[in-house]
Amino acid sequence: MINLKCAQFLCRYLRSITEEERARVLAIGIVMTHVHLLLAFHPSTNLPKLIQRLKGASARLANK
């Protein structure tokens, strides 16, 4: 379950990952059980890598 403290951390963390991967968060929605992101990305952005980093990082953090 995603509480307020975790949601605030995820917002910052996911934004930093998107910046590293040449993308930008346009909108983010977090509820207790999941996260929605609307992204804009550069044509050279490696989408599989970006998605892997976003999903992997958030899942690892959520499980801690």
Order of alpha helices (4+ residues) and beta strands (2+ residues): alpha-beta-beta-alpha
